């Protein structure tokens, strides 16, 4: 069963996970659920938070790789810094 859950997580997009998480929060905040239903939704929500955090971490790593030169220096901020100094003159 754990294998099926991992497969579902890989198919799930970040935006869909976040949307589902928002739905879960709204249901839990309504206070109209039984304890068992609340616990099931809470468990699903925790899994979605972990999933979303993993996707965000992966995206952050990609951005960091794309914004560094071969020496490991961040190049993105240098571009913005030079543009700002040109605009201020």
C-alpha positions in Angstrom: 0.0 0.0 0.0 2.9 2.4 0.7 4.0 1.9 -2.9 0.6 3.1 -4.2 0.8 6.2 -2.0 4.3 7.0 -3.3 3.0 6.6 -6.9 0.1 9.0 -6.2 2.4 11.6 -4.7 4.7 11.5 -7.8 1.6 12.0 -10.1 0.3 14.9 -7.9 1.2 18.4 -8.9 2.2 20.9 -6.3 -0.7 23.2 -7.1 -3.2 20.3 -6.8 -1.7 19.3 -3.5 -1.9 22.9 -2.2 -5.5 23.2 -3.3 -6.4 19.9 -1.6 -4.6 21.1 1.6 -6.7 24.3 1.5 -9.9 22.2 1.2 -8.8 20.1 4.2 -8.1 23.1 6.3 -11.5 24.6 5.5 -13.2 21.4 6.4 -11.3 21.1 9.7 -12.0 24.7 10.6 -15.7 24.2 10.0 -15.9 22.0 13.1 -18.6 19.9 11.6 -16.6 16.6 11.3 -16.5 13.7 13.6 -13.3 13.0 15.5 -12.5 10.1 13.2 -13.1 12.1 10.1 -11.0 15.0 11.5 -8.1 12.6 12.2 -8.2 11.1 8.7 -8.2 14.6 7.1 -5.5 15.7 9.5 -3.3 12.8 8.5 -3.9 13.5 4.8 -3.1 17.1 5.4 0.2 16.2 7.1 1.2 14.1 4.1 0.3 16.9 1.7 2.4 19.4 3.7 5.4 17.1 3.5 4.8 16.6 -0.2 4.5 20.3 -0.9 7.6 21.1 1.2 9.6 18.5 -0.8 8.4 20.0 -4.1 9.3 23.5 -2.9 12.8 22.3 -1.7 13.4 20.7 -5.1 12.3 23.9 -6.9 14.6 26.0 -4.7 17.5 23.7 -5.5 16.9 24.0 -9.2 16.7 27.8 -8.9 19.9 27.9 -7.0 21.7 25.8 -9.6 20.4 28.0 -12.4 21.5 31.2 -10.7 25.1 30.2 -10.0 28.1 30.4 -12.2 30.8 27.7 -12.4 32.5 29.1 -9.3 29.3 28.9 -7.3 28.7 32.6 -7.1 25.1 33.8 -7.4 24.7 35.5 -10.7 21.1 36.5 -10.5 21.5 39.1 -7.8 24.5 40.7 -9.6 22.4 41.2 -12.7 19.7 43.0 -10.6 22.3 45.0 -8.7 23.8 46.4 -11.9 20.4 47.2 -13.4 19.4 49.1 -10.2 22.7 51.1 -10.2 22.2 52.0 -13.9 18.6 53.1 -13.2 19.6 55.3 -10.3 22.1 57.3 -12.3 
